[in-house]
């Protein structure tokens, strides 16, 4: 019986060892499955991260584009407002210029030794100073070559003193506001 017990004990030990090996090998066999599952999860997370980064880049690009468009809009509005102010100023000056012309004609035809003519001369100088302060400049024309951008010819006359195509005399002064002609000078041109 002792042999049977020993054989039984040996068989039981072998069974226990086989079971222990089976249990021990079982997690090793399951490890690749878990590693595959873990690597799949890592790949999924990497893919999600790439998508999130792409969306972030797209959002940043859109934001930067919007900022640039807004800056351009502000500049365009400022430029339009400046142009509108300049046009309004030009319109007002254009309405005032006939009064200045009348005062200048009065000075050209003033009687000698009359004290009130000094007052008109003072008014004309103040007018010109105010207009000059606003950026209004007189267009120089007499003796200059005729330029249709700045001069408006009212007559072509033969002249021995002035070369052909040059201004003989200014009938009415022309004025500019900055680089814009408010009113061209009315001139007589030599043939």
ZITAJO-V674295 format. One line per field, one symbol per residue. phi: phi as a letter, one per 40 degrees, with the letter a starting at -180 (. if undefined). psi: psi as a letter, one per 30 degrees, with the letter a starting at -180 (. if undefined). burial: + if it has 9 or more other C-alpha atoms within 8 Angstrom, else -. A space follows every 50 residues. Layout:
phi: ???
psi: ???
burial: ???
This chain:
phi: .cccccccccccccccccccccccccccccdccccccccccccccccccc ccccccccccccccccccccccccccccccccccccccccccccccdccc dcccccccbcccfbccccccccccccdcccccccgcbcccbcgcccbccb bbcbabbcaccbccgbccabcacbbbbgbcccacccbbbcc
psi: feeeeeeeeeeeeeeeeeeeeeeefeeeefeeeeeeeeeeeeeeeeeeee eeeeeeeeeeeeeeeeeeeeeeeeeeeeeeeeeeeeeeeeeeeeffeeee eeeeeeefgklkhkfffeeeeeeeeeeeeeeefggkkkjkekflkkjfff kjkflkkkkffklkglkelkekkllkjcgkjeklkklkkk.
burial: -------------------------------------------------- ---------------------------------------+--++-----+ +-++--+---------+--++--+--+---++---++-+-+-+--+---+ +++--+--+--++-++++++--+++++---++-++++++++
